[in-house]
């Protein structure tokens, strides 16, 4: 997508007027990061921050362009539907093999397949072809939204793909994925006036499935592993015994503590780690019993906030926060009264609760689709003439 964004420089395509806040934020963040890197004597961290930010904006620019092209040529949605099938069928097939292995066979045979794509294989878990089970679940949530929208637009072949995705998402037993879904639904309820009652029912049903259905499935299939204790919902015990839970809660908290120390300008882009070790030792020393945490005391430059909002507040201060939230506000206005666009916005905000990199493709892809009007354009055209237009449109994008 970064290479595509460079090629787009030849097309004369421009950012939308509402993207002013994003561009100013990027300029401020890059300039601020470079300035403070001189004082810190660490240009490398600043450079890594700048690269991820530029990659993220490039992803947004490409997805924005594609979304606007679908309004000119609705037949392009057929190509996107086909691309989703090509992208999701192989990992979904791997996921069902892992499900068969985890719930019925219990031999670990699926690990050899997963090991071709990931260095870390979780036995007894559905991670598809991703490095982490939660990563696979994130793609299923993002892709599932696009599948559902395209199905409602008339692309009926998306339905089997959507059903398979939903089944694997539930059976991934990813507490993170469930949390993202619940937070997205809650945000959607808060930002919409349409279908609020219906979505509250959906939210309640999801809570019931997670609180009752998932523990029942774990017991019925005799699933065991480090992740099953999360569904006992004993949060005080989890933070004492589960290193992943500790990291996902405490590391963002450290970011907001850093913001309290540097509220106006923040620590500078890429420098979350500067006060990390001191705050960890002084306030959260109980976590040193976890190897993944204690190792970072000696190598704080490897620490990350694990949450983009925490990173934003800690590194950019109020100035950066105001600019970035201004950009989020323009995205929300672009969603207007479209329920799919609003849920895409809500999902983006929920997704970053465990990701702190500006080069998070799901985040920028969905935002670009919302801004570019992908969800609000005319229903899909599936006639032969539209297919010909679609081919021409793909050539333009290429």
C-alpha positions in Angstrom: 0.0 0.0 0.0 2.9 2.3 0.6 4.2 1.6 -2.9 0.7 2.2 -4.3 0.6 5.6 -2.5 3.8 6.6 -4.2 2.4 5.7 -7.6 -0.7 7.7 -6.7 1.5 10.8 -6.7 1.3 10.6 -10.5 -2.5 10.7 -10.5 -3.1 14.1 -9.0 -5.3 12.5 -6.3 -5.6 14.7 -3.2 -6.6 14.3 0.4 -10.1 15.3 1.4 -10.7 18.7 2.9 -11.4 17.2 6.3 -8.0 15.5 6.4 -6.4 18.9 7.3 -6.3 17.7 11.0 -4.5 14.5 10.0 -1.9 16.3 7.9 -1.2 18.9 10.6 -1.0 16.2 13.2 1.5 14.3 11.1 3.6 17.5 10.6 3.5 18.3 14.3 4.3 14.7 15.4 7.3 14.4 13.0 8.7 17.8 13.9 8.2 17.3 17.6 9.8 13.9 17.5 12.8 15.0 15.7 13.3 18.0 18.0 13.1 16.0 21.2 15.3 13.2 19.7 18.2 15.7 19.8 17.8 16.2 23.5 17.4 12.4 24.1 20.3 11.5 21.8 18.1 8.9 20.2 17.4 9.6 16.5 16.6 5.9 15.8 13.4 5.9 17.9 12.3 9.1 16.2 13.0 7.6 12.8 11.0 4.4 13.6 8.1 6.5 14.7 8.1 8.7 11.6 8.2 5.6 9.3 5.2 4.0 11.0 3.3 7.3 10.8 4.0 7.7 7.1 3.1 4.1 6.4 -0.2 4.6 8.2 -1.1 7.8 6.3 -0.1 6.0 3.0 -2.5 3.1 3.8 -5.3 5.7 4.5 -4.6 7.5 1.3 -4.8 4.3 -0.8 -8.0 3.0 0.9 -9.5 6.5 0.5 -8.7 6.4 -3.2 -10.2 3.0 -3.7 -13.4 4.0 -1.8 -13.9 7.0 -4.0 -13.4 4.9 -7.1 -16.2 2.6 -6.0 -18.5 5.6 -6.1 -17.6 6.3 -9.7 -17.7 2.6 -10.7 -19.9 0.5 -8.3 -18.8 -2.6 -10.1 -15.5 -2.4 -8.4 -17.2 -3.8 -5.3 -17.4 -7.1 -7.1 -13.6 -7.1 -7.3 -13.3 -6.2 -3.6 -15.7 -9.1 -2.8 -13.6 -11.5 -4.9 -10.4 -10.2 -3.1 -12.0 -10.9 0.3 -12.6 -14.5 -0.8 -9.1 -14.9 -2.0 -7.6 -13.4 1.2 -9.8 -15.2 3.7 -10.4 -18.7 2.3 -6.8 -20.0 3.0 -6.6 -18.8 6.6 -10.2 -19.8 7.3 -9.4 -23.3 6.0 -6.4 -23.4 8.3 -8.6 -22.2 11.2 -11.0 -25.0 10.7 -8.2 -27.5 10.7 -7.0 -26.0 14.0 -10.5 -26.1 15.4 -10.7 -29.8 14.5 -7.4 -30.4 16.1 -8.1 -28.4 19.2 -11.6 -29.6 20.0 -11.7 -33.2 18.7 -8.4 -34.7 17.5 -6.0 -33.2 20.2 -2.9 -34.4 18.3 -1.3 -31.1 17.4 -1.2 -32.0 13.7 -2.3 -28.5 12.7 0.8 -26.9 14.2 3.0 -28.0 11.4 0.9 -26.1 8.9 0.7 -23.0 11.2 4.4 -23.2 11.7 5.0 -22.4 8.1 3.6 -19.0 8.6 4.2 -18.2 12.3 7.2 -18.6 14.5 5.0 -19.0 17.6 2.4 -21.8 17.4 -0.3 -21.9 20.1 -1.3 -25.5 20.6 -5.1 -25.9 21.2 -5.9 -22.4 19.9 -7.2 -21.1 16.6 -4.7 -18.5 15.4 -5.3 -19.2 11.7 -2.1 -18.2 9.8 -1.4 -15.2 12.1 1.3 -14.8 14.7 -1.2 -14.4 17.6 -4.8 -15.7 18.1 -5.9 -12.1 18.7 -4.5 -10.9 15.4 -6.4 -13.5 13.5 -9.6 -12.5 15.4 -9.0 -8.8 14.5 -8.9 -9.6 10.8 -12.0 -11.7 11.2 -13.8 -8.7 12.8 -12.7 -6.2 10.1 -13.2 -8.6 7.2 -16.5 -9.8 8.7 -17.9 -6.2 8.6 -16.9 -5.9 4.9 -18.4 -9.4 4.1 -21.7 -8.5 5.8 -21.9 -5.2 4.0 -21.1 -6.7 0.6 -23.7 -9.5 1.2 -26.4 -6.9 1.9 -25.3 -5.2 -1.3 -26.1 -8.3 -3.3 -22.9 -10.4 -3.3 -24.5 -13.6 -2.0 -21.3 -15.6 -2.1 -20.1 -13.6 0.9 -22.6 -15.4 3.1 -20.8 -18.7 3.5 -17.6 -16.8 4.0 -19.2 -14.7 6.7 -20.7 -17.7 8.5 -17.3 -19.5 8.6 -15.7 -16.3 9.8 -18.3 -15.9 12.6 -17.9 -19.5 13.7 -14.1 -19.3 14.0 -14.3 -15.9 15.7 -16.4 -17.4 18.5 -14.4 -20.5 18.8 -11.1 -18.7 18.8 -11.9 -18.0 22.5 -10.0 -14.7 22.2 -10.9 -12.5 25.1 -9.4 -9.6 23.2 -11.6 -10.2 20.2 -14.7 -10.4 22.3 -13.7 -7.2 24.2 -13.2 -5.4 20.9 -16.6 -6.5 19.6 -18.4 -5.4 22.8 -16.6 -2.0 22.9 -17.4 -1.4 19.2 -21.1 -2.2 19.8 -21.1 0.1 22.9 -19.4 3.0 20.9 -21.9 2.5 18.1 -24.8 2.7 20.5 -23.4 6.0 21.9 -22.8 7.6 18.5 -26.0 6.7 16.7 -29.7 7.6 17.1 -30.9 5.1 14.5 -31.5 1.4 15.5 -30.2 2.1 19.0 -32.7 -0.2 20.7 -31.9 -3.0 18.3 -28.2 -2.6 18.8 -28.7 -2.6 22.6 -30.3 -6.0 22.1 -27.4 -7.2 20.0 -25.0 -5.9 22.7 -26.9 -7.7 25.4 -27.0 -10.9 23.3 -23.2 -10.8 22.8 -22.6 -10.2 26.5 -24.8 -13.3 27.2 -22.9 -15.4 24.7 -19.5 -14.4 26.1 -20.5 -14.6 29.8 -22.5 -17.9 29.6 -22.0 -19.5 26.2 -18.3 -19.3 25.9 -17.6 -20.9 29.4 -20.2 -23.6 28.5 -18.3 -24.4 25.3 -15.0 -24.5 27.1 -16.4 -27.0 29.5 -18.3 -29.0 26.9 -15.3 -29.5 24.6 -12.9 -29.9 27.6 -10.7 -27.0 26.4 -7.8 -26.2 28.6 -5.0 -23.7 28.4 -3.7 -20.5 29.8 -6.4 -18.5 28.1 -9.4 -20.3 29.6 -8.9 -18.7 33.1 -9.9 -15.4 31.5 -13.5 -16.5 31.2 -13.8 -16.9 35.0 -13.8 -13.1 34.9 -11.7 -12.8 38.1 -9.9 -9.7 37.0 -7.9 -9.2 40.3 -6.6 -12.7 40.0 -5.8 -12.3 36.3 -3.6 -9.3 36.8 -1.6 -11.3 39.3 -1.3 -14.5 37.2 -1.8 -13.6 33.5 1.2 -11.8 32.0 -0.7 -10.9 28.8 -3.6 -9.4 30.9 -1.1 -7.5 33.0 0.6 -6.0 30.0 -2.6 -5.0 28.3 -3.8 -3.2 31.4 -0.7 -1.8 32.9 1.3 -0.7 29.9 -1.5 1.7 28.7 -1.9 2.9 32.3 1.8 3.9 32.3 1.2 5.9 29.1 -1.5 7.9 30.7 0.7 8.5 33.8 3.4 9.8 31.4 0.8 12.1 30.0 0.0 13.4 33.4 3.8 14.2 33.8 4.0 15.9 30.4 0.4 17.1 29.6 1.1 19.8 26.9 3.7 18.4 24.5 4.1 14.8 25.7 7.4 12.9 25.5 7.6 13.0 21.8 6.7 10.5 19.1 8.5 7.2 19.6 9.6 8.0 23.2 6.9 6.3 25.3 9.7 4.2 26.8 11.6 7.1 28.4 9.8 6.9 31.7 8.5 3.4 31.4 11.0 1.6 33.6 10.8 4.1 36.5 7.0 4.1 36.6 6.9 0.3 36.3 9.4 -0.2 39.2 7.7 2.5 41.4 4.1 1.6 40.8 3.7 -1.8 39.2 6.6 -3.8 40.6 4.4 -6.8 41.2 4.6 -7.4 37.4 8.3 -8.1 37.6 7.5 -11.8 38.2 6.6 -12.0 34.6 9.6 -12.5 32.3 8.1 -10.5 29.5 7.8 -7.6 31.9 11.1 -7.8 33.8 13.1 -8.1 30.6 11.9 -4.6 29.6 13.4 -3.0 32.7 16.8 -3.5 31.2 15.6 -2.9 27.7 12.9 -0.2 28.1 13.4 0.9 24.4 11.5 -2.3 23.5 8.5 -1.3 25.6 5.3 -0.2 23.9 2.0 1.2 25.3 0.0 -1.6 23.7 -2.8 1.0 23.1 -2.7 3.7 20.4 -4.7 6.1 22.6 -2.2 5.7 25.4 0.6 6.2 23.0 -1.0 9.3 21.6 -1.5 10.9 25.0 1.9 10.0 26.3 3.9 11.0 23.3 2.0 13.8 21.7 0.4 15.6 24.7 -2.7 17.8 24.5 -1.6 19.4 21.2 -1.3 16.2 19.4 -4.5 14.7 21.0 -6.6 17.7 19.9 -5.3 17.5 16.4 -5.9 13.7 16.1 -9.3 13.9 17.8 -10.1 16.6 15.3 -9.4 14.1 12.5 -11.5 11.4 14.2 -14.4 13.9 14.4 -14.2 14.6 10.7 -14.3 10.8 10.0 -17.4 10.5 12.2 -19.1 13.3 10.4 -18.2 11.5 7.1 -20.1 8.4 8.4 -23.2 10.6 8.6 -26.3 8.4 9.1 -24.9 5.3 7.5 -25.0 2.4 10.0 -22.2 0.4 8.3 -19.9 3.4 8.2 -20.7 4.3 11.9 -20.0 0.7 13.0 -16.7 0.7 11.0 -15.7 3.9 12.9 -16.6 2.3 16.2 -14.7 -0.9 15.3 -11.6 1.2 14.4 -11.6 2.9 17.8 -12.1 -0.5 19.6 -9.4 -2.3 17.6 -6.6 -0.1 18.9 -7.1 -1.1 22.5 -4.2 -3.6 22.1 -2.3 -2.0 19.1 -0.2 1.1 19.4 1.4 1.3 15.9 0.4 4.0 13.4 1.0 1.4 10.7 -2.1 -0.6 11.8 -3.6 -1.5 8.4 -7.2 -2.4 9.6 -7.5 1.0 11.3 -6.6 3.0 8.2 -8.3 0.8 5.7 -11.7 1.1 7.4 -11.2 4.8 8.0 -10.4 5.4 4.4 -13.5 3.5 3.4 -15.6 5.6 5.7 -14.1 8.9 4.5 -14.3 7.9 0.8 -17.9 6.9 1.0 -17.5 3.2 0.3 -20.4 2.3 2.7 -22.7 5.0 1.4 -22.4 4.6 -2.4 -25.1 3.0 -4.6 -26.0 -0.7 -4.3 -23.8 -3.1 -6.2 -24.3 -3.4 -9.9 -23.8 -7.0 -11.1 -24.8 -6.8 -14.7 -22.3 -7.7 -17.4 -21.7 -4.1 -18.3 -20.8 -3.3 -14.7 -18.2 -6.1 -14.8 -16.5 -4.5 -17.8 -16.4 -1.2 -15.9 -15.0 -3.0 -12.9 -12.1 -4.3 -15.0 -11.4 -0.8 -16.2 -11.5 0.5 -12.7 -9.0 -2.0 -11.5 -6.7 -1.0 -14.2 -7.0 2.6 -13.0 -6.2 1.6 -9.5 -3.2 -0.5 -10.6 
